[in-house]
Amino acid sequence: MIWRNDSWLPVSSFINLKSTEVPQEKMVRFRTLGDITITGGIESEATKLNDVIHEIETSRHTERGNREDDKRSENSMEERKKEGYF
């Protein structure tokens, strides 16, 4: 994983590492599945549904707050639609 824009992103062939980014092994969970470059992970030790629910209930951050796409621009989803992503 790499830490970018206040969220964890998995290292993959779809993400270009910056010279300052050092991959780390982390246990994270993702709010949604989909494009690997859109959703950032949340550091989490939760392994059971009740643990995830407890994390969500007690978190001070919204689950949507880790969407990398939302951090790119205000119109990122609309831009993706025009590019044929959906």
N, C-alpha and C positions, 0 to 999 in steps of 0.2 A: 504494500500500500504506500501511497505518497500522500502527504498533507498539502492540500492546495485549496485556497479560497475558503478556509475554515471547514473543510470536510475531507474525509478519506476517500481516495480514488484507487481502484485496483490498477496495478501495473499491467499493461497489455500493449499489444501492437497498435491499438487505437489511440493511445495517449503518448504524446511526445514528452519525455522527461526534460525538465530544465536542468541546467548545469548545477544548480543549487539543491536539487531534489535527490534525496537518498531514500530508496525503497526500504520499508520496514515491514516486518511480519506483525500483523495485528488481527485481533478477533473483532469483526465488525458485523453489523446487520444492515440491510438495505430496506428502505421503506417500500420501494417498488422494484419490480424487475423490468428490464427493458434495455435500452441502449446503455452500454457500459460507460459512456462519456457523459450521460445526462444526470444520473443520480449518485450523489455522494453517500458514503457509508457513515454510520454512526458507531463509534467504538462501543462495544457491548460484550458482556459476558453471558447474556441471556441465552439459554439453551431450550427453554420451555415457553409455551405460549403465555402462561401466567407471569413469567419473568418479563417478557416483552411488554405485556399490558401494564405491569407495574412501572417499567421504565417510561412508557408513554405518559402515564398518569402523573409521574413525579418530575418529568423533564421540564426545564425552563425554556426549551427550544421547540419549535414546531417541527413535525416530521417533514413537512414540505420545505422547511428552511435549508435543507441540504441538497436541493435540486441545483446541480451545477448549471443547467440550462438557464435557470432564472437569474444566475449571477452574470451571465454573458451580456445580456441586454434585456430591456423591458419587453422587447418584441421577439425574443428568441424562438418561442413556439411558432409564431406567425412566420418567421423567417424560414424555419424548418419545413413548414407546410408548403411554402412557395418553392422550396428546393425539391419537393417530392418525397420528403421523409415519411409522411403518413399515407 
